[in-house]
Amino acid sequence: MVAANREMVVFCFDTLVSHYNSEDAPPPAFDEGQHPLFVTWKKVVNGGEPRLRGCIGTLEARWLINGFRDYSLNSALRDRRFPPIQAKELPSLECTVSILTDYETANHYLDWEVGKHGLIIEFTDPDNNTKRNATYLPEVAAHEGWTKTEAIDSLMRKSGYNGTITESLRKRVRLTRYQSTLFTMNYSEYVAYVKATRGAAPSIDGAKPGNY
């Protein structure tokens, strides 16, 4: 099994930096394979805890190189919850790559462990018969301090359901649980890695270099 690693995060940073410079990213230094994956960008503001800045991925297996190339940009520039990340934000960014594994059909909506399992819910909206679905990565519920029920309710809202959440509706949710490996690196760590492995720090058009 391929696990998330440093070189995958480096490739995501490389891809974003190269986008701002209108050039191709250097070839990635990790083994190819097919897996579901996510790319998450967070931003540190005034030395506080990193805040979500974009997160997009796929629950279906993708070739890793193309997948990370696509989703590093999609999550940075096309997450509809946030404005596109600008080049000047790079020095305050943190990137996490997730590779999803071990998909299992749960027996009911509480059949999972906080901090261990990611969740995919599917259900039919009782108000208009629309099929709805949403997912959270394994670290989300633990980070938010949610109970299992709170996580499910939040996912139902994320899916676009605005009606009353009842116990009978929760029991009709189809839940798929999964696990993931992940690797996180901030921009200054990325710069240090590039300096050490390529002999020079990355330069970005339109961004002021930080003090490293």
N, C-alpha and C positions, 0 to 999 in steps of 0.2 A: 504494500500500500504506500502511495506517495503521501508524505506529510508536508504541511505548510513549512516553509523555511525562509531564511534570510534572503536568499537570491530571488525568491518570488516577490518579496516586498521591494527589493532593489529594482527589479524590473518594472514594478508599478510606478515607483518614483521616476525611473528613467523614462517611462512612457509619458508621464505628465510633463516632465521637464522638456522632453523632445517636442511635445505638442506646442508648448509656448515658444520654442525655438524654430518651429516649422521644419523639423528634421526627423529622421528615423531614429528610433531608440536602438542602443547597442544590443547585440544578440543576447538573449537570456542565458543564465548559467545554471539552469536546473533541468532535470530530466522531464521529457514529455510524457504525457499520459492523459487519460480522460476522467474528469471528476466534476461534480457540481462544485461551484465556488462562489465566494463573495469577496468584494473589496470594500473596506470601510475606511473613510477618511475622517479624522477628528482634528480639531483645532484647539490649541492651548491659548487662552485669552488671559492676559495679566497674571500669568503664573498659576492659574487655577487648574481644576481638573479638566482634561480634554473634553470638548463638546462635539457631539456628532455634527459632521459637515457634509456627509454624503455616504450612502451605503446602497449598493445595487449588486445583484449577483444572479445566479441561475440555479434552480433546483434540478436541472437536467445536466447530465455529463457533457462537458465541453473539453476539447483539446486545451491543455493548460496555457500554452503560449498565446493562442488566439483569445482564449477566455480572459486571461489577465490583461492582455492588451485592450480588449473591448471594455471590460468592466472597470478598469482603473480610470478610464476616461468617462464612461457613463456615470459612475458614482461621483466623480469630481465635477462634472460639467452638466449632467442631465438628471440629477435627482430633483424631482419637481418640488420637494419640500424646501429646497435651498437655492439661492442664487449660485451661478457657476463659480467655482473656486478661481481666484485670480492669481497670477504669477507672484504678486507681492505677498500673498499669504503663505507661500511655500515654507519659509523658515519656521512657521508656527504649526506646521502640519505633522500629524502622526498617521501612519498607514498600518492597517491590519489586513492580512489575507487569511481567508478561511477556506479549508477544503472539507467538504461535507462527506460523511461516511455513515455506514450502519443504519440505513433506513429501515424502520420497523413500523408495522401497523399496530397502534395501541388498542387496548381492549375498551377503553373509555377515556373521557377527557382528563381524568386525573392520573392516568397510567404513564407517568413520566417523572423524572427527577430534576428539580431545580438545579441549575449549574452544570448538569451533565447533558441534558437533551435539548436540542432545538426542536421547534414545533412547526408543523404545517397543519392548519385547520381547513376543513371544507364543510360547508353547510348550506342549506337552502334558506334564503330569507323568507320568513313566514308572511311578511307584508306584501311582497310582490313576486314571490316564487323565483327570485334571482339566485343563481349559484354564486356563492362568495367563498373566497379563500385568502389566506394571509400566512406569513411565516415570521418567526423570530429566531435568530441564532441562539445557540446554547447559553451565551454569556448574558443575554439581555435580561431575563427574569431575575437572575441573581444580582446583577448590577442595579436594577431598579428596586430590589428588595420586595418583590411581589410574592404573594402566595400563588399556588397553582391556579386557583380560581381567578385571582386578579389578572394573571398572565393570559388566561383564556379570554376573559372579558375584554382585555385590552386588544387582543388579536381580533376579536369580533368587531370592535370599533375600527381597527386598522383596515379590515376588509371592506369597510364602507357601510356596515350595518348601523342604523341609527335608532332602531326600535328598542323595545324593552327586552332586557336579557333575563330570561327565566331559567330555572333549573331544568325544566323540560327541554328548552332549546339547547342548553349546554349538553344535555345527554344525547342530542341528535347530531352533535358535531362529530365528524370523522377526523380522527387525529393520527397523523404520522409523526413519529419522533425520529430524530437522527442525532448523530454526534459530529464533532468536527475537531480538526487540528487547526491551530492558528499561530501566526507569528506577527509580532508588532515591532515597528521601528519608527523613530521620529526622524525629522529631516536632518538634524545635526549628526545623528548616527549614520544616516545614509551618506552624508557628505564625507564623514570620516572613512567609511567603507570605500567610497569611490577614490578618495585620495590614496588610501593604502593599496588598492588593487589596480588602479589605473594611472597613478602618479600625479593627478591633478584634480582639483575640485570641480564639480559641475558648475557651469555658468548659465544664467538664465536671462534671456532678453526681458527687460521690463521689470526686473526684480533687483532690489538692492541686496548685495551679498551680506550675510550676517557676519558676526565675529566668531570664528570657530577656532 
